[in-house]
Structures are given as structure tokens and as C-alpha cells.
Amino acid sequence: MKKLFLPNYFSQNKINIVLFWISLSCDLIFPFFIWKYNFPIILKSIPYLLCLIIVLQVIFRRVFISIKLTGSFLIILLISIQGIIVSFLNSQNVYIIIYAWFVLFRGPLIAYYFKDQYKFGNDYVKILIQILLMIIIFELCFQLYEYLEGSFNMDQRGGSLGEWSTQYLIILEILCLSIMIGFALFKGKYLLLTVSSILVSFSSLLGEMKLFPYAIFIMAILSIIIYVILNRKESKTKIFRTVGIFSLIMIVPLFIYLSLYNKFILPTAGKTFVEISAPKFIKQQETSVQKDTQGNYDVGRTTGIIYVFNQIKTNPVTMIFGEGIGSRSESKSLHILGKSLEKGAITGLTRSSLIIIFSELGIIGILLLFFSMINVIFKLFKMLLHNIQIETACLIFGLLIFTILAPVWLWYGTSWTYPLVLYLYWINIGYIFNRYNTSKMNTHD
């Protein structure tokens, strides 16, 4: 009998896979019903608790059983020790410390779990592509309901991901498209990329997601550059043909988005695409400060970074080590709030993951984060240079594109905390390292 993803995994560890799929399902469905139909907000804690069980297994196994303290795992330990000590010195609430630590490191620890303890089926990548396409279709259907229902404004048309979740949705769809790009360039799955990108263009129109055209353009240019570098020894005819077809495909969603912008977005945005793309308008948006009726401030990302910098620069120690893990974190379901958010002049300052990480971990934390990203990029690129299975190469290429642009995604929103983005990214990072290590072992044998 042919082993697929689920049957193969159930034969290895039934409890963990059940917990994990329940967690994924909760993160996909619960936000919408909590927001729209007043389901108890505590339901948001269920996927956290289920994921925590898996994360604790990784820590116990690596520290106490196999004692696999690799460089990246040591970085997690060092950042944890630094951030927790600083938090306690600043009299931070212990519950927010635990919560923020888990949110910060659950992704990499999930990757370790799937790298070390998981035996993937041979059809995993094929099933993954089907899942990604189903996610895009599922969210678009949800958005169509929100659009036709009529009571949702643009920023609330984030599919099933809850209120004000369009940033979450576009980053999720960008991750899906990144992987589709790998399959188009390396395996000729042009129809898959064409259909997916068109669906995402309509999704972006329904949700007024202005990041889409910029993301598509940058991803296309970056993909072409890396593809040409990796295939420089191939015939020029093949390279030109592949790049030409790929370029035409990437123009299609851009054309659709720009053609329909005036119908879907202009009536509420009040500005044409040319106007919102002007440097003056972008600067105004990123440096804006708006106060709502409840006294909360909605600040532009640049203003947020400047504000956080001004808060912590007064103390050189805080500048280096940050204010501690949890200081600028919050959980509405657990009703806990970081100390910096309680005392800050701008409350609810959690607009961007870069702001949160810089505030909590300081210069050291930011440098270690970017060092880790560069390390992942280097290893992914190295894997592509080796003789690996074509489907694995497609996945690696997609993750490479997404990782190189990670600073943009982290600046754009709280991307580090988006559960579905986090799971899909880190599970697949775990998968490719699992596959790469297995292939190396087979080569040595």
C-alpha cells in the first residue's frame, strides 16, 4: 500500500499528528467565529496549548535525551536566557513572559520536531501543493461571502482569519505563491502558478491588500535572478524560454489587479494606484499617528520603530539587551499585557514584528535574528547546488525566496505571530532539512 502523508505519520506518532491538525484547524476557523459570532475568545488558546505540547517534547528530547545542542538551538537558548533574565529584572509578569517566549520560538522548535522525529511519506510535497491551493481557494470563498454580505469593510475581508486580518492573509498567500513559483521554474508547473496567482490577485482586490503588486514584482525579479544564477551552466535557450514564460505568467495577476483597482479599491481608498504609490503618500502613511475614540493609537510602522527606539535609547543596557521577552507582547484571549504597553505613551503598539522583537530583545536580539535568517538562506542555497530530488528543489527555492524577503514581511505586519504562516514555513523548513540529511546519509552509505 502506498504511504501518504497522514497514514505514514499516524504510524509514527498518532497523538502528535492529531494535536497538530486540530491546532491548524482551530487557527483556520476559530478567528472568524470568535469575531463575527461572539464565540468565547478563550478558544484562541486551544491551538497554543496543543502546539505547546509538541514544543515541550522538542526541548525535552534535545536537551535531556539526545543532547543535540546545535548552533541554531544554542541561539534559541541564549536569546531565551537573555530575554527572560531582563524581563524578571524589569518585574515583568511571568505569564506574559511564558506566552511571549512561546510565540517567539514555537516556529523554529516545530521545525526541529519535523526535522528530527518525523518520517515523511514520499508524496508529501504533492499533497502540500494541493493543501496550499485549497487554502487559497478556501480563503477566497470566505472573502466572497464577506464581500457579498455587505457589512464588512475592506480591512475586514481577511477570509476566515478574523477581524482586521488582511495583512495576515496576504502574507499567507505570498508564502503559498513563493512555493508555487519554485514548481513553475523547476518543474514547469506553469498552470498551477497561473491559477494560484490569479486567485490571489482577486483576493487582494477584495481585501484591498496594496502589498500584492509590489510583492509579486519583487518576488518575480528575485526569482529570475536566483534561477539564472543556479542554471548558468544550462543552455541559454532553455533559460530564456523558462524566464520568458515565467515573466508572462507573473504579468497576468498584476494586470488583473491594476485593471480592477478602480472598481474594487478606489471607491473606499479615495486614491488611484499611482497616487498611493507616490513616495510622498507612502511616507505620510508610514509616519502617521491616529487616535481612536477609546484612546488607542494607530501609528505608521516607521513612527512605531522611531518611538520604540526613543524609548529604549535612554538606557545603553536596554538598547543592547532590550526590555525583555514579553514587554511589548499581548494576548487578548488570556487578558495579559506587556509592561511597556501598559506604561507607553502609545498603547497597543504591536503593528510590526520588527518593532516587537527590537523592543524586547534589543540590538543583540535583532542581530541574532538576522544572523539566523542569513544562515537559513545560505543553507537553502547550498542545498539547491546539490543533487536533490526535483520536487524538494522546488520547495527549497520557494522557501528561499520567502526567507530572503522576510525582513519585508516582518516590517509589514506581525508576521512572526501568524499561526498558519508560521506552521507552513517552519514545517517545510523541517522537511527539507530532514530530506537533505537523509540524502547525505544515503550518499555516505
N, C-alpha and C positions, 0 to 999 in steps of 0.2 A: 504493500500500500504506500502510495506517495505521501511523504511527510510535508505538511504545510506548516505555516507559522504557528497557529493555535494548537493543533494536535501535537506538534513537536514540543512546544513549550509546556503543554499540560503534562506530558510525560516526564518533564524535568521538575517542575515546581508548580503544582496546581494552585496552592494558596496565593502565592505572589502574583501570578498572572490574573487571577480573579480580582484581587485587590487593585491591581493596576488598571484593568479595564473598567472596573467600577469607578475608579478615580477619574479616568479620562471621560467617561460618560457623564459623570456629575459636572465636570468642568465645562462640558459642551452644552449641557441643557440647563442646569440649575440657575446660572446668572439671569437668564431671561425671565424665568418664572418667579424668581425672587423679586425682580424689579417690577414686572408687569402685573403679576397676580398675588403679590404680597406673601409669597412663601416665606417661612422663617429664615432670616439671614444666617442663622447658625448652620444651615445646610451647607454653606460655603466651606465650613470647617471639615466636612466629611472627607473630601479628596485630599486635604492637607494631612489628616490623620492617617489615611490609608497609605499615602506616599511616604510618610514619616516611618512607617513600619519597615519599608524597603530600605530607606536611607540608613536606619539604625543597623540593619543587617550588614550593609556595606562597611560601616565604621567598625563594627564588632569583628567582622571577618578579616579586614585589612590590618587592624591594629593588634588584635589579640590571637588570631588563629594563623593566618598565612604570613603576617608581619610584612606586608608589601607596602613599604613606605617609599613610593616613587617620588620623583621631584615634584610633579604636579600635586600629589596628595600632601606632600610636606608643605607646599604653598598654602593649601587649604587650612592645614593645621596652624601654620604661622599667622595667617590672617585672622583665624578664629581666636587664637590666644591673644593677639594684639587687640582686636576689636572688643572682645569680652572684658579684658582687664580694664581698658579705657572706659567702657560702659559702667563697670562697677565703681570705678574711681569717680565717675560723674553721677553716681547714685541713680543709675538707670533702673527702671522697673524690670525685674527678672523675666517676666512673661513676655515683654516686648523684645528682650534680648534673644530668648529662645525662638520666638516667632521669626524675627528678622534674620537670625542665623540660618534657620531652616530655609527661608525664602531665598537667601543669598547662595546657598551651597547645594540645594537639592538637585539642581540640574547636573553639575559635574559628578555628584555622587551616584545619580541614576545612571550616568554614562559608565561609571566603574562597575555598577551592578551588571549591566548588559555586556560589558567587555569581559568580565571575569567569570560570571556564573551562568551565562545564558547560552544555550545551544540553538542557534538559528536554523530554521529549515531552508532548504535550497531555493524555495520560491518566495523568500521574504521580500526581496526587492520588488518583484512583480505585484505582490499583494500590497506593498507600501504605496506604489503608484496608484493603484485602484482606490486605496483609502484617501490619498491626497485629493484625487479628483472628486471623490464623493463628498469630502469636506467642503470643497469649493462650491459644488452644486447645492449641497445642503444649506450652506450659509446664504447663497444667492436666493434660494427659495424662501428662506426666512425674511430676507430683505424685501423681496417682492410682496410678501404678506404685509410687512411694516409700511411699505410704500402705498399699497392699495387700501390698507386700513385707514390711512389718512391722519391718524393722531400722533404720528411720530415725526419729529423734525429731523433734519439731515443728520445731525450728530448722534441721533438715537437709532439710526438704521444700521446697527452693527451686527445684524444677524441674531444668532442665539446667544451672543456673548455678553448681553446685558446692556444697561443704560450707559451712554457716552463711551461706547466701546469700538468706535470706528478705527481708532489708532491700533487697537488690539487686532482687529480683523485684517487691516491692510498688511500688518507685519506678518501675520499668519499666512496670508495669501502670497506674500512676497517669498516666504520660505518655500511654499509649495511650488511656485514658479521657478525658483532657483534650481530645485531638483529637476523639474521638467526641462529646463534649459540643458542640463547635463545629458539627459536622454536624447534630446534633439541633436546636439552636436556630436555625441559619441556613438549613438545607435540609430540615428536617422528617424527618431520618433517625432517627426515634424507636425503631424496631425494632432498628437497629444498636446504639444506646446501651443499650437494654434487655437484649439478649442479652449484650453485652460486660460490662456491669456485674454481671449475674447470674453469669457465668462467673468474674469476678474476685472476687466475694463467696465463691464456693466455694473458689477458690484461696487466699483469705485464711484461710478456716476450716481448710483442710488444712495450711497453713503457720503457723498461729497468729499471723497478722500483725495485731496490735492497732491499727496505724495506720489500717487501712482505713476503719472507720466514721467516725473523725474527719476523714480526708481527704475522703471522699465528702460529708460535711456541709459542710465549709468550702468545697470546690470548688463545691457547689451554690449556696450563698449568694452567693459571689463572682461566679459566672456570671450569676445572676439580676440582681445589681446592675449589672454591666457591660452586660448585654443591654438592660436598661431604659434606661440612660444613652444607649446607641448608637441605640436605637429610640424615643426620647422624642417624635419627631415623627410616629410611626406611630399608627394608631388604637388606642385603649385596649382595644378588644375583642380585637384581634389579639395585643396584648402579654399581656393576661390569659390568653387561650387558650394561647399558647405557654408562658408561665411555669407555668400550671396543669398542663399535660401533662408538662412537664419535671420539675416537683416530684414528681408522682406516680411517674414513672419512677425518680427518684433515691431514693424511699422504698422501692422494691421490694428492691434489694440490701441496704439497711440492715435491713429486716425479716427477710430470709433470714439474714443474718449473726447478728443478735441472737437469732433464734428457734433457731438451731442451735448457738449458742455453747456451751451446756451439754453438748451431745453431743460436740463435737469438741475444745473447748479447756479446759473446766472440769476434766476428769479429770487433765490434766497441769499446768495453771496453778494449780489449787487455789483459785482465787478467781473469783467471779462477775464479770460485766462491770461491774456497779455498783461492786464493790469495787476493781477495777483502775482505774476512772475517778475514784476519790476523790482529791482533791488531796494528801492525806497519803501515799497509796500512790505516786503519781506522783513526789512529792518524794523519797521513800525510794529509789525505783528510780534516779532521776537523780543522786542523791548517794552511791550505794553504791560500795563498794570490796571486791572479792572476789579472793582469791589462789588459783590452781590448784596442782596438785602439782608443776608444773615451775617454779614461782616467777613466773609471769606474772600480771599484774593485769588484771582486767576491771573497768573503772571506769565509772560513770554519766557521761553526757555533760556534765552540769553540773560534776561533780567534775573531769572532764578539762579543761574550759575554765578552771576555777579553778586547777588545777595548772599548766597552761601559763602562765597569767597570772602566777602567783607565781614561776615560773622566769625569765621574761624581764623582769619589772618592776624587778629589782635593777639593771639597766643601762639608763639612758634611751635610749641609742643602739639597743640591742637592742629595746627597747619600740617604737621608731619604725620601725626597718628590719627587725626580725625576726632570726632566727638563720640565715637564708639558705636558698635553694632546696635541698631535699633533706635538710635537717636532721632532719625528722620523717617522712621517707618510707622505704619499704622495698619490696624486691622479693624474694619468696621464690624465684622461678624463677631470678633472677640472683644470689641469695645476697649481696645488698648491703643495708646498713642505714645510716640517717642517724645522725649523731654524737649528736644529742640523745636518740635512742632507746637508744644504747649507754650513755650516762652517766646517763640519767634514773633517778630512784628508782622510777618506774613504767615498766616496759618494755612495748613493743608498744602504746604509746598512739596508736592510729590509728583511733579509733572514729568520728570525725566529721570531715567535710571542713572545717568551720569551725575546728576545733582545729588541724588541719594547716596550713591557709592562714594563720591568725593567728600560729602559731608561726614559720613560715618567712618570712613577709613583713611581719609586724608591723602596726602601725596603718595605715601607708601602704598596704600591700597590701590590707587589708580594706576601706579606704575606696575604693580604686580598683576593687575587685571590685564593691562595691555601687553605685558610680557607673556602672559598665559595665552592671549589671543595670537600673538606673533608665533609662539611655539606651536599652537594648533595649526596655523596657516602653513608653517614650514613643514610640519609632518604630513599634512594633507598633500602638499605639492610634491613632497618626496615620494609618497605612495603612488601618485599619478605617473611618476617616472619609472615605476617598476612594472613588471609583467603581472598584471592583476586581471581578474575577471571583468569583462566589459561592463556588466551591469553595476558592479561595485565601483568601477571608474566613473560611471555616470553619476552615481550618488555622491562620490567624493568631490567631483567637480562642482556639483550644485552646492554642497556644504562649504566648499572653498569660497565660492562667490559670496554666499551669505555671510561667512565669517570675516572676510576682508572688509565688508561694508558694515560690520557690527557696530563700530562707533557711531555711524549714522542712525542705526535703529535704536541704540541706547540713548542717543541725544533726543531723538524724535519723540519717544514716549517711555513709559516704564516697561520696556520690552523684556527686561530681565525677570519680571514677575508674571508675564503672561503664560499661564499654565500650558496651553496647547502648543504654543511656540516652543516653550522650554522642553516639553516632552518629546516633540517631533525632532527637535535639533539634537538633544543630548542622547536620546536612544540611538539615533543613527550615527552619532559620533562613536558611541559604544560599539555599534555593529561593525563599522569599518575597521576599528582597531582590533576587534575580535577576529574579523576575517583576515586582516593583514598579518596578525600574529600567527594565525593558523597556517597561512600560506608560507610564512617563513619557516615554521616548524616542519612542514611537508618538504620544503626545499632542502633543509638540512638533513632530513631523513633520506 
